[in-house]
Amino acid sequence: QVQLVESGGGLVQPGGSLRLSCTASGSAFSSYAMTWYRQAPAQGRELVAVISNDGTSTDYADSVKGRFTISRNDAMNTVYLQMNSLKPEDTARYYCNAASRNGIYWGQGTQVTVSS
């Protein structure tokens, strides 16, 4: 069983930056591919960024390429999402997901609001 806790969300002006963190409890964090998703009001959940279990591979939604960076620190059981040049359309609740052959787990999310 893995529990995920996201943090780092908040209100930021357009053009600003935030760093989201997702910390996992339990063991075998390094066996999980980690993904950030987001969901805006009245919209479906969208994949934002994914990092492989060994950290060697990443992928991003076209809408965030060049602005967002996903990384992981297995010693801290934490995955990060560095978000730069934020736009109002990045406003959403951001969720962390852990996936491996052992199961799929979700956090409760953290709200990001980009507004002047």
C-alpha positions as CSV (number, residue, x, y, z in Angstrom):
1,Q,0.0,0.0,0.0
2,V,1.3,3.5,-0.9
3,Q,-0.1,6.8,0.3
4,L,0.7,9.9,-1.6
5,V,0.6,13.4,-0.2
6,E,0.9,16.4,-2.6
7,S,2.0,19.9,-1.5
8,G,3.2,23.1,-2.9
9,G,0.1,24.4,-4.6
10,G,-1.2,28.0,-4.2
11,L,-2.1,31.2,-5.9
12,V,0.5,32.6,-8.3
13,Q,0.4,35.4,-10.9
14,P,0.8,34.7,-14.6
15,G,4.5,34.2,-15.4
16,G,5.3,33.0,-11.9
17,S,6.6,29.6,-10.7
18,L,5.6,26.9,-8.3
19,R,7.2,23.6,-7.3
20,L,4.8,20.8,-6.4
21,S,6.0,17.9,-4.3
22,C,4.5,14.4,-3.8
23,T,5.8,12.3,-1.0
24,A,5.0,8.6,-0.8
25,S,4.8,6.5,2.3
26,G,5.5,2.8,2.2
27,S,8.3,0.9,0.5
28,A,9.6,0.3,-2.9
29,F,9.1,3.9,-4.2
30,S,11.8,3.3,-6.8
31,S,9.7,0.6,-8.4
32,Y,6.9,3.1,-9.3
33,A,6.6,5.2,-12.4
34,M,5.3,8.6,-11.1
35,T,2.9,10.8,-13.0
36,W,1.4,14.2,-12.4
37,Y,-2.2,14.8,-13.6
38,R,-4.4,17.8,-13.4
39,Q,-8.1,18.5,-13.5
40,A,-9.7,21.8,-14.1
41,P,-13.4,22.4,-13.2
42,A,-15.8,20.7,-15.5
43,Q,-12.9,19.1,-17.4
44,G,-11.4,15.6,-17.5
45,R,-8.2,14.6,-15.9
46,E,-5.2,15.4,-18.0
47,L,-1.7,13.8,-17.9
48,V,0.8,16.6,-17.3
49,A,4.2,14.8,-16.9
50,V,5.5,11.3,-16.2
51,I,8.9,10.0,-15.0
52,S,10.0,6.3,-15.2
53,N,10.8,4.3,-12.1
54,D,14.5,4.7,-12.7
55,G,14.3,8.4,-13.5
56,T,15.9,8.0,-16.9
57,S,12.8,8.8,-19.0
58,T,10.3,11.6,-18.8
59,D,7.4,12.8,-21.0
60,Y,5.2,15.9,-21.0
61,A,1.9,17.1,-22.3
62,D,2.5,19.4,-25.3
63,S,0.8,22.2,-23.3
64,V,3.6,22.2,-20.6
65,K,6.7,21.2,-22.6
66,G,9.5,23.7,-22.0
67,R,7.8,25.1,-18.9
68,F,7.4,22.2,-16.5
69,T,10.0,19.7,-15.3
70,I,9.4,16.5,-13.5
71,S,12.0,14.9,-11.2
72,R,12.3,12.4,-8.4
73,N,14.4,11.8,-5.3
74,D,14.1,8.2,-4.3
75,A,16.0,8.8,-1.1
76,M,13.2,11.2,-0.1
77,N,10.4,9.1,-1.6
78,T,9.4,12.3,-3.4
79,V,8.6,13.4,-6.9
80,Y,8.5,17.0,-7.9
81,L,6.9,19.2,-10.6
82,Q,8.7,22.5,-11.2
83,M,6.3,24.8,-13.0
84,N,7.6,27.9,-14.6
85,S,6.0,30.6,-16.8
86,L,2.6,29.7,-15.4
87,K,-0.5,30.6,-17.4
88,P,-4.1,31.0,-16.3
89,E,-4.9,27.9,-18.2
90,D,-2.7,25.9,-15.9
91,T,-5.2,26.5,-13.1
92,A,-6.3,23.1,-11.9
93,R,-6.1,20.6,-9.1
94,Y,-2.9,18.6,-9.5
95,Y,-2.7,15.0,-8.6
96,C,0.2,12.6,-8.1
97,N,-0.1,9.0,-9.3
98,A,2.2,6.0,-8.6
99,A,2.0,3.0,-10.8
100,S,3.7,-0.4,-10.9
101,R,2.8,-4.0,-11.2
102,N,1.9,-3.8,-7.5
103,G,-0.9,-1.3,-8.1
104,I,-1.9,2.2,-8.9
105,Y,-2.3,4.9,-6.3
106,W,-3.5,8.5,-6.2
107,G,-3.0,11.4,-3.9
108,Q,-5.7,13.8,-2.9
109,G,-4.3,16.6,-5.0
110,T,-3.1,20.2,-4.5
111,Q,-4.8,23.3,-6.0
112,V,-2.9,25.6,-8.3
113,T,-4.5,28.9,-9.3
114,V,-2.9,31.2,-11.8
115,S,-4.5,34.6,-11.7
116,S,-3.6,38.3,-11.4
